[in-house]
């Protein structure tokens, strides 16, 4: 009888454990989808911050990074004190440098293009990263990456090329932003292996604040632009929701979900960016826009599905 009871208890424990993992996966999937929605909305809010609030790109980036840095420093003060190690600053300095460069190109690009097009072009980093990795590490990308690269080029052409087969200046700046974001993602992948995630996030925010403050003082230095109601609203949303909240829940959510599935959910950023662009009146639902958007979404999501299937196969083999 005792043996039977132990068997039932063991089975119940396994069921509870499975349910716990399933609940965490569902919660994490919902959290990452929320991240992609917030990031998608960020293109529209950035556009409003530049055009309606008349904030300079340097001022917008500095203000949002400064507030995000204060938030993470206050909330995770004990964690930062106990987990920081000598030399960790290098990861924050390098990742922050790529992030500031990417954001500057994106924000300046947004002044000459729409939020939807910017969202699609920015997420080409999903295709660019494996190609850069190939160039640096000599690891040849898969056939799916090659197909996605072609799809991305077609999508870029449909979204960006004018009748004279020339890209708008804003689109070109956003494409440079995608390359800078690729460098940011690669640097995070390298440094996150040996650093605490919160420490890395804090240092990245901190160095972004320093870099953007220097740019703000060199190119702008106008403190009065922060005082209008549209400016305050844009900055608070981008600092608290777009930067601090979404990046923080991303770190915790990805601890309980497979990387491939996480990439699929986060890549929806381009879709939500286009939707908010249409809602805000900056993008129109033309056949060319829809077709270009579909090409970009497929190009962005296929590599993530490939990673997800690889992980699923590896998990099945382990069992």
Secondary structure by P-SEA (a helix, b strand, c coil): caaaaaaaaaaaaaaaaaaaaaaaaaaaaaaaaaaaaaaaaaaaaaaaaaccccccaaaaaaaaaaaaaaaaaaaaaaaaaacccccaaaaaaaaaaaaaaaaaaaaaaaacccaaaaaaaaaaaaaaaaaaaaaaccccccaaaaaaaaaaaaaaaaacccccccccaaaaaaaaaaaaaaaaaaaaaaaaacccaaaaaaaaaaaaaaaaaaaaaaccccccccccaaaaaaaaaaacccccaaaaaaaaaaacccaaaaaaaaaaaaaaaaaaaaaaccccccaaaaaaaaaaaaaacaaaaaaaaaaaaaaaaac
